């Protein structure tokens, strides 16, 4: 579980990578195509930005996401 700021420990990052590689044998970065990438240190959540520039965070259930860094 990330800390109160959303930061993942190195052990948590390692556990996530192991699980991803177990589930997806040919795992690669969807942007670069590289199989060598890291996870971002923080869990993120998408927000909606309206046409006026207003930010609408979590208009309902928010599913935390892990970003990959290639």
N, C-alpha and C positions, 0 to 999 in steps of 0.2 A: 504494500500500500504506500503510495507516495506520502511525503511529509506534508505539513500544513501549507507549504508554498506550492505543492504539486511536483516537487522534485523527486525523481526516482533514485534510489541508491544504486551503486554499481552491482550489487548482488541482485537487485530487482531487474535491472537491465539485462544482466546475464541470463536470468531465469526466463524473461520474455523472449530473448533471442533463441534460447534452447527450445522453447515451445514453438516458436515460429518455424525454426528449421526442422523440427520433428513433424509438424503438420504440413509444411510446404517444402518438399525435398529439393525443388529447383528454385528456391526463393532468390529473388534478385530485386534490386531497386527498380520500381516502376518508371522512374524518370531516366536514370543513366544506364540501366540494364546491368549494372555491376552487382556481383554477388558479395562484394566487400563493402559493407556499410555499417554505421552505428545507429543507435537510437538517440534521440534528443534527450537531454537530461530531465525534461519536464513533460508531464501529461498535459495535453491541450484539449480544449473544447471549442467547437465552431460557434461563431456568432453570426447573426444576420445584420447586414448594414443596409439600411433603407436608402431610397433615392435621394433623400435630403441629407444623408451622412449620419443619421441617427443610428446608434448601435442598439440592437435588440438581443441581449444575451438570453440564451436558453428559453425560447418560447415554448416550454414544455419539458419533456425529459431530455437531459443532456447525456450523451454517451461519451465518456472520456476517450481520447485517441492518443496513440503513440506516434510521434513523427520519426521518420528515418532520415538520417543525414548521410549523404553519399559523398 
